[in-house]
Amino acid sequence: MEVFSARLKWLRESKGFSQQEMADMLDLSQSYYGRFERNKGEPNLETLAKISSILKESVDFLLGLEELTIEAKELLERSLELAESIKSTNDSVIRMFENNMSAAIESLDPRLQKALLKNYQKDLSLYKAKYKKAATEFALMVVKIPFSKFYGEGLIDDEGNILYNPEIDKDNILHESEKIVDEYLELD
């Protein structure tokens, strides 16, 4: 239950609760609750369910059966949706030109052409900015999860690109994530 102990302490601290506050919410003594965090005891099922409810986290995550917190899963899902929006926006323009729409667009008033291009660029920039923010938030969160495969080691994609390195400051993380997103999506 070492995973449970580490994750329980990490979640409690990240929610800003003291051990005494957790113990009070669970109707336990502080010393008995502290045993859970020191890996000297295990909660019964009822207490485990209460802990899950108080910390707003799944029992599976607390027990190490899940790699990501609920919040991290939501950020990952949002990142993937935004990445799909970027690809979809870009692909629709490519399809438009592949289907001989370029001739039709060229026949439009130049101001309308500019407006169409500007709208496309605005949408693409907006999606990319939101994606970069969500991807960075995800990277910053996931490397802190105890007993996660990413814990304290950084987050690296399948191509070996560093998405987050704990040794790099936050401004550099944002810069690195922008480079990675641009390279991955091959849009720039």
C-alpha positions in Angstrom: 0.0 0.0 0.0 3.0 2.3 -0.4 1.3 3.8 -3.5 -1.8 4.5 -1.5 0.2 6.2 1.3 2.2 8.4 -1.0 -0.8 9.4 -3.1 -3.0 10.0 -0.1 -0.4 12.4 1.4 0.1 14.1 -2.0 -3.6 14.6 -2.6 -4.2 15.9 1.0 -1.4 18.4 0.7 -2.4 19.5 -2.8 -6.0 20.1 -1.5 -4.6 22.1 1.4 -5.8 19.9 4.2 -3.8 19.2 7.3 -3.7 15.6 8.7 -6.0 16.8 11.6 -8.6 18.2 9.1 -8.6 14.9 7.2 -8.9 12.9 10.4 -11.8 15.1 11.5 -13.6 14.7 8.2 -13.2 10.9 8.5 -14.2 10.8 12.2 -10.7 9.4 13.1 -8.0 10.4 15.4 -5.1 12.3 13.8 -2.6 9.6 14.9 -4.8 6.8 13.4 -5.1 8.8 10.1 -1.4 9.5 10.1 -0.7 5.7 10.0 -2.3 5.6 6.5 0.1 8.2 5.2 3.1 6.5 6.9 2.1 3.1 5.3 1.6 1.7 8.8 -2.1 0.9 8.4 -4.9 0.6 5.8 -8.3 2.1 5.9 -11.4 -0.1 5.7 -13.6 0.1 2.6 -16.0 2.6 4.2 -13.1 4.9 5.1 -11.5 4.5 1.7 -14.7 5.5 0.1 -14.9 8.6 2.3 -11.3 9.5 1.5 -12.1 9.2 -2.2 -15.1 11.5 -1.8 -13.3 14.1 0.3 -10.4 14.3 -2.0 -12.6 14.1 -5.1 -10.4 11.3 -6.6 -11.1 7.8 -7.7 -10.4 4.8 -5.4 -8.6 3.3 -8.4 -6.1 6.2 -8.5 -5.6 6.1 -4.8 -4.8 2.4 -4.9 -2.5 2.8 -7.9 -4.7 1.0 -10.4 -5.0 4.3 -12.4 -2.0 6.2 -13.6 -3.7 9.6 -13.8 -5.9 11.7 -11.5 -9.4 12.7 -12.7 -8.1 16.2 -13.4 -5.1 15.0 -15.4 -7.4 12.7 -17.5 -9.7 15.7 -18.2 -6.7 17.8 -19.3 -5.4 15.0 -21.5 -8.8 14.6 -23.1 -9.1 18.4 -23.6 -5.6 18.4 -25.1 -6.5 15.6 -27.5 -9.7 17.4 -28.5 -7.9 20.6 -29.2 -5.2 18.8 -31.2 -8.0 17.2 -33.3 -9.5 20.7 -33.8 -6.2 21.9 -35.1 -5.8 19.0 -37.5 -9.4 19.3 -38.6 -9.1 23.0 -39.3 -5.9 22.5 -41.2 -7.3 19.5 -43.1 -10.4 21.3 -44.2 -8.3 24.0 -45.8 -6.1 21.4 -47.5 -9.2 19.5 -48.8 -10.7 22.8 -50.1 -7.6 23.3 -52.2 -7.3 19.7 -53.3 -10.9 19.8 -54.5 -10.1 22.6 -56.9 -11.6 25.2 -54.6 -8.5 27.3 -55.0 -9.7 28.5 -58.4 -13.0 29.4 -56.8 -11.4 31.3 -54.0 -9.0 33.1 -56.4 -12.1 34.4 -58.2 -13.4 36.0 -55.0 -12.8 39.6 -54.2 -9.3 40.0 -52.7 -10.8 41.5 -49.5 -13.0 38.3 -49.1 -9.9 36.1 -49.7 -8.0 38.0 -47.0 -11.0 37.7 -44.6 -11.2 33.9 -45.2 -7.5 33.5 -44.7 -7.5 35.7 -41.6 -10.4 33.7 -40.1 -8.6 30.4 -40.8 -5.4 31.7 -39.2 -7.3 33.1 -36.2 -9.0 29.8 -35.6 -5.8 27.9 -36.0 -3.9 30.2 -33.6 -6.6 30.0 -31.0 -6.7 26.2 -31.1 -2.9 26.0 -31.0 -2.7 28.4 -28.0 -5.4 26.5 -26.1 -3.7 23.2 -26.9 -0.3 24.4 -25.8 -1.8 25.6 -22.5 -3.7 22.4 -21.8 -0.7 20.2 -22.8 1.6 22.2 -20.5 -0.8 22.1 -17.6 -1.1 18.3 -18.2 2.7 17.9 -18.2 3.2 20.0 -15.1 0.5 18.0 -13.3 1.4 14.5 -14.3 5.1 14.7 -13.3 4.0 15.3 -9.7 1.8 12.2 -9.3 3.5 9.8 -6.8 4.2 6.4 -8.3 3.3 7.6 -11.8 5.6 6.5 -14.5 6.3 10.2 -15.0 6.9 11.1 -11.4 9.9 13.5 -11.1 11.4 12.3 -14.4 9.6 14.5 -16.9 7.3 13.7 -19.7 8.6 12.5 -23.0 6.5 11.7 -26.2 7.0 8.7 -28.5 9.5 10.5 -30.6 11.7 11.3 -27.6 10.7 15.0 -27.4 10.8 16.4 -23.9 7.4 17.8 -23.0 8.4 18.6 -19.5 11.6 18.4 -17.6 11.5 19.2 -13.9 14.9 20.9 -14.2 13.6 23.5 -16.7 11.8 26.7 -15.5 8.2 27.3 -16.4 8.9 29.9 -19.1 11.2 27.4 -20.8 8.6 24.7 -20.5 6.0 26.9 -22.3 8.6 27.6 -25.1 9.5 23.9 -25.4 5.8 22.8 -25.5 5.2 25.3 -28.3 8.0 23.9 -30.3 6.9 20.3 -29.8 3.3 21.1 -30.7 4.3 22.9 -33.9 6.7 20.0 -34.9 4.1 17.3 -34.0 1.3 18.9 -35.9 3.6 20.0 -38.8 1.6 23.1 -39.2 4.4 25.8 -39.2 
